[in-house]
Amino acid sequence: MGELLFTVEQVFLSYLSNGKKYNIPEYQRGYKWKQESVIKLLEDILHFPQEGTKFYCLQNITITDAKTYDNIDVYNVIDGQQRLTTLIVVLSFLNEIELVQEKLVYSIRKETQHFIQNFILTREIWNQQKKYNWDTIRQIQIKENINYNHQDIFYLFSAADNIDKWFKDPKKKGFSKSKFADKLKKHVRIIINKVPQGNEEKIFANLNTNRVPLDGADLVRAVLITNVALEYTSYIQNPDTKDIVKINESRVKIGWELDAINNWWSQPSIKNYFNRFISIKDDKTIEPFFDRQTYPINNLYALYSEKRLYAETKEKTKLVFNIFEYGQDSNNKKGDDTLEMYHELLMLNGLLQDWYNDRKIYHLLGFLFNQFKEKTNFYDILHLWEINKNRSSFIISLKNKIKDYLLNDHSTEEFVNKKKDFYHDDNPFLIKTLLLLDIISAIENDNCPKLPVFAFSKSEKDIEHIFPQTPHEIEEIKDYLDYLQRYFFARNKKKRTEAKKLIKDLPDDLSSIDEAKRKRIEEFISSAIKDMRTNSIGNLVLLDSSLNRSMKNKPYSIKRAAVVSFFNKGKFIQPHTIKVFSRYFNDIKNENNYDISDWGNPDIDANASHIKNTVEAFFNN
C-alpha cells in the first residue's frame, strides 16, 4: 500500500483486507492505559474541528509481517498496542462490533484474548453494568475465571468503566454517539509504520526501553505528504492507474521539498540565527515532541506555529501537533485545508531564506532579536513586512525600531559628553551601542563577511579600556610606568624623569616591593592619569574575552599589536573594535594626532565624536 496515514476504519477494514489480523506478540508487556490516557483520547476526538479534510492523528503503530504459534499470518504489533486495544474497546462500546470483530490476536496472554472476545466484543461487560457496579462485575468475573486476575484485564475493566462514565457525563446531554462513532472511524487517522521482518524484540526494545517515539517532524511530514497529495488531485473522481501515478508523484515532490527545507535548516549558522526569533515553548508533557536540535525543520514549524497562534491568541503559547493535524484554523479566512497550510509553510520558508540572504535585513533583525528580545516578537516583524510596500521601507522600519529602542531614554549627544561614565553608569546602553556600531560596519562594507550569530551579543566578550585603567597586579606596574614615560609624558620632562626613577627603584622581585613604595607609585599613576577620560565611550570597545584577559592592563601599543596579530590569524574581532585600533577616525594630515603608538584624550574625543556622527547618519539615512 502506498498510503502513510489511515483512517481508523481503514486500519481495521481495508488494511486487513488480506485476511491478516493484528497480533500482540509474547514479548509485549500487556495492556496498561490509565484513566487520563483514555479520557484524553475521547476529549481530543470530541473537540477537534471536523471540517473539510481535517483529521485527528493518533500517532503511529509499528508492525511487521509474522506468524503466530498456530501458523496464522498476522501483523505483529511492535509498538502501539495500547492505542489499538483502546480503539477496539471504544468501538465495541459504540456498537461497531463488525468493524473490529476477529481483528486482534492477544498472543501475550490467551486469557486477555478470551476476555476481549467474550466480554468486550459482545458488549457483555456493559450489559452487566446495568445490574452491578464495576467492582462487583470484576469480582464476579475473577471468581468465575481465576485467570482474569491480572494487569491486562484490570486495565480493560478500567477503560470500559471510564468510557461508559465519559459518555454518560451530564454535560454531554444531547450528545450523539453515532456522530462520535462516525468521526472516530472517518476523521481519526493512524500512521502505520510497517518495518521489514527481523529481530522484533530488538526493535521493540529500541522503541520502548529507549522510548524514542516519532518526532513531531515525522508526523507533520506524514500529514502533509498524505493530505496535500490527495488535495492536489482532489478533482479525480475515479482514480485509475495513471491517476495513482500522479498522486504518488505529488507525494515524492512534497517529500523532496521537505527534505530540501530540512537540509537548509540543518546548517548551524541558520539554526543559531533563527533560534532567537522563536518564543514559542516546546511542550514536554504532550507527545509528539518537536526536537528542534535533531529535526532542524522543527524550527520552521515553530515559527509557523508562532505566527498562527500569536495571531489568534496574542500571547506566547506552546508548540503542539494539533495545529498541523487540524490544518488551518476554521476562523482563518485564507482557507482551512492542509494544502493551504503547506503553501503557507513554503512561503514562510522562502521569506526566511530571503531575510537571511539579505545583508541589511540579516544584520538588523539579528540585532533586534538579540538586543531587544523582550520588545521584539516574530509575529510583529512579519506584520511589519506585510504592511511595508517594499524592501527599502521595511529596512527603514527596522532602523526606526532600533532607534526607538536604543535612544528611548538617551541622546546621541551623550557620546561626546566628556563627563559621562559609560563603563560604570550606563553599561547596557554602552554594550548595545558598541554592538550597533558593528552592525553598521557590516552593513556598509560589502567586503565584510556577514557577522556570525555570536557577534550580536556580548557573550564571550569583555568591555576593554583602550587607554588602560590603573593596574591592579604588581607585575603590570613596570610595563605601565614604562608606557607613561615613553608616550604619555613625551612632552613633560619632569614627569618622565620621575617615572624612570620609579622604574629604576623597582626590585627585581616585584612581589617583594614594600607597601610605602607601592603606595607612592599608585599615587603617582593616579595623579598622572586623573584627567584621562578612561570611561568615555571613545575609550571603550568589545574584545574577545580570552584576548582581553591575556592583555590585562597592558599599555596601548602592546594592546594594538596583540589585536592586529589576533585578527591576522583569522580570529574574530568585532568590526568596530578593529576599526578603532586602526584609528579610523584620524586625520592623517594632522601629524600631532596620528601617533599609532600612543592613545590619549584627543583620540578618545575623536572616536566619541565619530561614534556620534556614525549613529546619527545611520538612523537619518
N, C-alpha and C positions, 0 to 999 in steps of 0.2 A: 504494500500500500504506500502511496506517495504522501498521505496526509501526515501532519505533525500533531495537530490538535483534533480531538474527537469529542463530540457531544457525549453526555452520559448515555443517551440512547444508543449511540453508535458503539460505545465501549462494550455494552452488553449485547448488542444486536449484530451490526454489520461486521465488527471486528472479530466476532466469534462465528461468522457465517461458515467457516471451515469445520465447524463441529467441535473445536477445541474449547477447553474451559480454563479459567484461571485457577492456579494451584498455589496454595500457601505451603511451601516446602518444609521439610523437617527441621532445617537449621534456623527457621524464624522463631521469634520469641512469643508469638501469640498476640491476640487482640488486647489492646490496653488504652483505648481512647477514654480520657476523662470527661467529666461533665462539661467543662469550659470549652473543650475542643468541639464537642458535638453541638453545643448551643451556638458557638461562633459560626460553624458551618451553616446552620439553619438561618441565623441572623444575616449573614453575608448574602445568602441566596435571596432572602426576602427583600433586602434593601437595595441590591444593585439594580440600576435602571434597565428594564427590559425594553429596549428600543432599537430598532434597526438591526445592525449587525453586532451590537454589544453583547458581551458574554462575561460570565464569571469563570476564571480559570482556577481549578482545584489542583494546580501544580501538576506533578508528574507521577507516573508509576513506571518502574523499570522492570521489564520482563525478558524472558528468553525462552526459546523452544526447549521442551523437555518431555520426559515420560515419567509417569508415576510408577510405583512398585507393581501396580496392576497392569502396567504396559499401556496406559492410556495416554494419548497425545495431549499435552497441556502447554500452557504458558506458565512457567514458574514465575511467581511474583517475588522479585528480589527486593524491591523497595516499593512501598505504597499500599501494603496490605491493610493498614489502618483506615485509609481513605476508602479503599474498595469495599471493605467489610461494612463500614458505616453506611455507605451508599446503599448496600443491599438491605440493611436494617430499615433505613428511611423509606426506600422504595416499597418494601414489604408493608410498612405501616400505611403507605399511601395506596395500598392495594394494587401495585404494579407488579404483581406476582409473576405474570407471564414473561415480563422483561428479564427478571433475574433468576427465574427457576432453573435449576441444574446448570448454573454458570460458575459456581465456585466449589472447589475441592479443598478441604482443610486437612492436608496430609500431616500437618504438625500434630494434630490430635483428632482422632476419629470421633470422640465424644462431642467435640465442638462442631464437627461436620453434622453429626446426628442432631444436635440441638438446633442448629441453623435450619436444617431441613424440616424438622418436626415441630418447631415452636415459632421460628421467625417467619419462614416462608409460608407456613399455614396460617399465620396470624393468631395462633392459639394463645401466645403469650399475652396479647391484648384482649382476647376474648375472656381469659381467666381474670383479667384485671377488673372486669365488671362485677366479679364476685368477691375477690380478695384484694388486700393491699399487696404491694410489691414484695415486701419481706416475707409475707405468708406464701406467696406464689413460689418464691425462690426456695423456701424451706420444704415446700411440698415436692418440688422437682428434685431436690437433693435427696430427700427421703426415698423417693421412688427410684432414683438413679444416682448412686453414690459418686459415680464418675463425673457428675456435673459440678462437683465441689472443687473447682479450680479457677484460676485467674480469668481465662478467656470468657467463661460463661458468666462470671460475676460482672465483668465489664459489659458484656452483651445485655444482661439484665438492666444494668445501669443506663446503657444507651437507650434501650427500649422505654425505660421509665422516663428519661429526660425528654425524649422525642414526644412521648404522649403528653407530658405536662406542658411542653412548649406549645403544642398545637391547641391545648385546652386553655391556654392563658386568656383570661377575660379581656385583656387588651386587644386580642385578635378576634373580637366579636365581628361576625360577618365575613371572616377570613375564608377564602375558597381553597380547599385542599386540592381540588382538581387543577386550579390555575397554578398553584405552587408546584404540583407534580409536573405540569407541562413545562414550567420554567426550568425546573431541575433537569428534566430529560433533554430539552432542546436548547437551553441557553447557558448551561454549565458545561465546561469543557475540561478535558484532561489531556495532558501531553503523554503520549505513550512512547516511552524510550525503550526501544527493542534493541538488545545487545546480542552479539554472537554467542553461541554456546561455548562454554568454557568452565573455568573454576568459579562457580556461582558463589560459593562460600567466601571466596576472596573478594569478589565484587561486593557482596553483602557487607563484609567487614569494612571495606573502604567507605561504603555509603553510610554505614551506621556507627561503627566504632569511632571513626574519624569525624563523623557527622558533617559531611560536605554536601549539602543539598544543592540543587540547581540554583544558580545565582539569578537575581532579577534580570540581568542582561540576557541570560538564556531564555527566560520566559517571555520577555518583551520581543526577542527575536522570533520565537515561535508564533507569538500572536501576530506580528507584522507579516511574516512570510506566509502564514496560513490565510489570514483575513484579507490582506491587501491584494494578494494574488486572486482571490475569489472576487473581490470588488472590481479589480481591473477587468475581469472577464464576466461581470455580472449580466452583461447583455446576452450571454449564451444561454439558450433555453434548454436544449437537449444536447449536452456535450458529446461529441464523437471523439475518435482518436486524435484528430487534428486539433480539436479544442483542448483536449487534455495536455497535448504538447505545449500549447500556448500558456496554459496555466502553469505548467512546470517551468517553462522558460521565464515566466514572470517571477516565480519563486527563486530561481537561480539568480536572476538580475538583482532582486532585493537582497539576497544573500551576499552578492558581490559588493553591493553598495554599503551594506552594514559592515562588511569586512574592511572596506576602504576607510570608512569613518573610524572604526576601531583602531586601525593602523595609524591614522593621523593622531588620534588622541593618545596613542602609546608613547609618543615622543616625550621624554621627561620635561623638556623645556615648555612644552604646551600644557601638559598636566599641571606643572607647578605654577604656570602663569594664570590659568583659569581657576585654580583652586581657590584663590581669594575672591573670585566672583560668586562662589557658591555659599549661600547662607542656609539653605535647607538642610535639615538634620537627617541622618540615617537612623531609621527606627530599628534598633537591635532586638526588639521584642516580638516583631511580626515577620515571619518568613513570607516571601523570599527577601533576603538581604540584598543590598546593592553595594557590592565590594568595588569601590572606585579604584583601588590600587591594582587589584588583579584583573578587573574588567574595565579598561580605560573608557570605553564608550558610556559607562555609567555617569561620567562627568557631564556628557551631553544630556543624558536623561535627567540628571539632577537639575541642570539649568532649564530644561524644558518644563520640568515639574514646577520649578520656582516661578517661571513665567506664568504658567497656568494657574497654580494655586494662589499665588500672591494677587493675581488679577481678581480672583474670586473671593478671597478672604481678607486681603490687605494686611496679612501678617505672615510671619515666617512659620513654616509647618514642616512636616516630615515627609521624606521620600518613601512612598509605598507603591506597591504594584497596582493598586486599584485604578489609578489614573490611566494606566495603559490598557488594562483589560476591559475597561468600560469605554474606551475611545474618548472622543470629545465630550465635554460636559453638555447636558441637554440644553443648558441656557446659552451655550456658545453659539453665536449667530453665524460663525464661519462654517458650521457643519457638525455632525455628530457621528461620523464614521471613522473607522481605523485608517482608511485611505487619506482622509483629510489630516489626521494626526501624523501619518507618515510624511506627507508633503510638508507639514509644518516642521517636523524634525529635520528634514533635508534642508529646508530653507534656513532654519536656525543654525545648523551646522555650517552652511555656506557663509552666513553672515559672520559667524565667529571666526572662520578662516580669513575672511576679508579683513576684519578688525586686526587680527593677529599679524597679517602681512602688510598692513598699512603702517608705515613708520611712525607717523604722528599719533594716530589713534592708539597704537600699541603702547606708546610711552605715556600718553595722557591717562588712559584707562588703568594702566599698571600703577601709576602714581596715585590716582583716586582710590582704587580698591585697596591699596596697601597703606596709604597715609590717612585716608578718611573713610575707613571701612564702616564706622558707626553711622556715617551720614550717607553712604552710597549703597544702593542695592541694585541688583541686576535688572529687575523689572523697570525701575525708573530710567535706567540707561537705555533700555530697549525703547521705552516710550519717547525718550529724548531723540533717539534715532528716527523714530517714525514721524515725529512732528516737524523735524527739520527738513527743508526742501532739498538739500544736497549735502555732500560730504563736507564741504568747506564750512557750512553753517553749523553742522554737527560738531566739528572741531572747535569752532568759536564757542559753542555752548559748553563744551568740556572745559575750555580755558576759563570761561566765566565761572563755572562751578568751582574750579581750583582757586580762582581769585577770591570768590566769596568765602570759601572755607579758610584759606590761608590768611587773608587780610581782614577777616571779620572784626577782630579786636586789635588790629595792627595797621601800621602805615609804613610805606617804603622809606619814609624819612628816618625811621628808626635805624636803618642800616648805616647811616652816616652820623648818627648821634654818638659823639666821642665819649660820652659818659655812660652809655648803656652797657651793662654787663650781660652779654648773651649767654656766657658759659654757666653762670650761677642763677640768673634771674629768669631767663626765658629759654630754657633748654629745648622744649618741644618745638617752639617756633623756629629756633635755630636749626634743628635737625631737618624739619620739613623744608626750610628754605634751601639748605645745602643740597638736599636730595632733588629739589626742583631745579636747581642750577645744573645738576647732572642731566635731568630730563631735557632742559633747554639745549644743552650742549649736544646731546644725542640727536635731537630733532633737527637742529640747524646744521649739523655736519653730516652730510650724506656718506662721507668716508668712514664715519664712526660706526662700528657694528651696533646692532640693537643691544640695549643693556640686558644683561641676564636678570632673572627674576629677583635674585638676592640683592640687586642694586637698588631696588625700590624701597628698601627698608634699612634701618640701622644695624640689623643683625650682623654680628661678627665684624663690626666696625667701631672704632673709637673716635671721639672728638679730639683732634690733635691741635695743639698750640704750635703755630709755626715759629714765632719767637717764643723760646721755651720759658716755662714757668720756673720759679726758683727751685733748684734741685733739692731733693729730699735725701737722696742717697749720698753718703760721703764720697763714694767712688766717682761721682759725677762732678764734684765741685771743681776739680782741677781742670777738666775739659771746659766747664762753664766759665771759669776765670780766664782761661786762655782765649776763649771766644770773645769775651768782653774786651780784653786788652788788644786783641788783633783788629776787631771790627767796630765794636760799639764805642770804644774810646779812641778811635782813629784820629780824631781831631782834638782830643783832650789829653795833653801830655802828662798832666799831673795824675789824673785817674789811671792812665795807662801804666805809669810808673808804680803806682800803689798796687795795682793788680798784679804786676810782675813780681813785686816784693812778696805779696801774699802767696803766690805760686812757689817762689823760691823757698819760703819758710815752711812749706808743707812737708811733713815727714814722708819717708818712702812708704811706710805702712800707714795708710790713711786712717785705718781703724783705730790707731793709737793717738790720734790728734786730741789735744786737751780741750776741755769744754770752753775755756776762755777764748782760745784761738778760733774755735769753730763759731762761737757767737760773734766774734769780730768779723769773720768772713761773711756770715749770713747778714749782718747789719750793713756791710759794705755793698753786698749784692742788692739788698732791698732798697738801699738808698740810690743805687745806680739805676735801677730799672723802675723806680716808683712812678715815673711819668709815662711808662710804656703802656699802650692800650692793648694789653695782653688778651683781654676777654672781649675785644671787639670782634664782630663777625668777619672783619677783614683779616683777622689773625687766626681764624679757626677753619679747619677742614675736616672731612671724614677720611679716615685711613684704616686700612686693614688692621685688625686687632693685633695679629702676630707681628706685623712690621712695626706698628706703633710702639708696642711694648718692648721691642728689641732696641728701639732708639731712646726710649725714656725721655730724659730732658737734655738730649744732645743739642749742641748749637745748630743754627740754621744750615750752615754749609754742609755739615755731616748728614743732616736730615735730607737735604735736597739730593745729595749723592745717592743716599740709600733709596729714595723714592724713584729716582731715574733708573737705578740698577734693577730694582724690583719690576718696574714697568718694562724695561728692555728684555727681561727674562720671560716676558709673555704673561706675567701675572696681572690680575685685575687691579687697576687703580681707578677710583671714581673720576669721571671726566673733569669735573670742576677742580678736583684736587691736583691732577696733573697739570691743568692749565695754570693754577696758582703757583705751583712750584716752577713752572716755565715762565712765570711773571708775564702773563698775557696782557696785563694792564699797563706795562711800562711803555713810556715814550722813549724810543732808542735815541732820539735827538737830544734828550736831556741826560747828559753824561752823569750828572750828580744823582740821578735816580735809577741807575742801571748797573749797580754792583751786584752781580749774581751770587757773590759770597756772603752778602750781608742782607739783613732784613730788619727794618725799623719802622717807626711810626709813619714816615712818608709812604712806605709800601703798604702798610696796614690801611691807611686812609685811602690810598689809590684803589686798593682792592675793594674796600667797602663801597666806595663811590661807584665802581664798576658793577658791583652786585646790584646796587640800587637801579642803575641805568638798564642793566640786563633784564631784571624782573619787570620793570615798568614797560620796556619795549616789548617784552613777550606778551604781556597782558593787553597792551594797546595796539598790537599789530593785528 
